[in-house]
Amino acid sequence: MNPMSFIELPLHYGGVPRWLFTRMVRLASKILTIIADEYGESELINRIGNPLWFHSLSMVLGFDWDSSGTTTVTTAVLRLAVHEANVSIMIAGGKGRTALLTPNLIEREGDRIGLSSSNIEMLKNISKLVAKVDSCLLQDGYSLYHHAVFASKNGDWSIVQQGMNTNTRLARRYHWSSRLLQNFTIRPHSGIQGSKVHNLVLDLTSERSSKAHDTIVDLVNMNPKKIQRELLLVKRCLKHNHSLYKWIENHDTVPDINPRVLKLRLVPVSINWKALEKAYQLNPRSLEELLLVQGIGPSTIRALALISEIIYGDEVDWQDPLRYGYAFGGKDGIPYPVNTRLMDNVIGMLESAIEEAKLSNKERLILLKRLRGLIKRIKGIYYIRDLSK
């Protein structure tokens, strides 16, 4: 099982006091040095791609356990700590405007640690593609405002993104890891953290939506005028709550679309016709290539997904990937028995990182006390998606 984990991240405002931030950087540099020396820089990058480890590191460094700022502050701390620790790791990107500078920062930081030009270009393309996947293929109501790329000298990488939902005042964090990644568009995440399960999330990263991927690419390679006609037909079908398959022989058992979900599926449905014309000329061969076409955004992808579902009968997954709470299981076996081995491994890994750091006895005692407090409350606040099903 490769679980996806989730935790509450309400939007918090305000900054970190300087006296705390500087100490967080000093402590982080020591922890990074020890992990890099003991396990290698690639393993350090891999752990950053683990949402549970990343969040636990934030707690050890002294940040609020239930804040959206956990992501942004920890990234800022690590960006400074890698220089102080003198490890061959690059961190590019961050919050807001800094995220937009990610391609330039990848070049600068990549040169600093000795990344090859081909690896630098690869990371720039991956950075753009990952941002497009989490904004276009997984439409869950969270707008991305944080994007950070972590990479080692040999090309291993992790990406940490975060989006905000201004209506619920909550955030979600999306983790990616090159070591776990098998496909950029099907179950690509190493983890997603959030707290609220939403209705009618368009999840094109689900295996259930895989057939729709091919149809969407085929649609883009059609004349855009034909897509325009089919979009009008989709709106008519949705207005009457049915699929075209309703009238096709041997498909009379296809259920009607639930009127309760009609509005959320239909709105917004619009297409960037200039971008679609450009995509038509470029003739993309895959969904990955389509996402990299400038101007192809969430609304266009949503419209193409609806055409795939309503006109061509492809299954599209409208369920939020968040499923149920607990990081390690429940004491009563619900939703599954406690995974004591995983729990012990996480505790041991974190305690080892602190114990091996060159800290004073007083500092070590304070950090271990904080860690033990975290372990006591960590159970029950996570959502895990079981990817084995």
Secondary structure by P-SEA (a helix, b strand, c coil): cbbbbbbbbcbbbbbccaaaaaaaaaaaaaaaaaaaaaccaaaaaaaaacaaaaaaaaaaacccccccaaaaaaaaaaaaaaaaacccccccccccccccaaaaaaaaaaaaacccaaaaaaaaaaaaaaaaaaaccccccccccbbbbbbcccccbbbbbbbbcccccbbbbbbbbcccccccccccccccccccccccccccccccaaaaaaaaaaaaaccaaaaaaaaaaaaaaaaacccccccccccccccccccccccccccccccaaaaaaaaaaaccccaaaaaacccccaaaaaaaaaaaccccbbbbbcccccccccccccccccccccaaaaaaaaaaaaaaaaaaccccaaaaaaaaaaaaaaaaaccccbbbbcccc
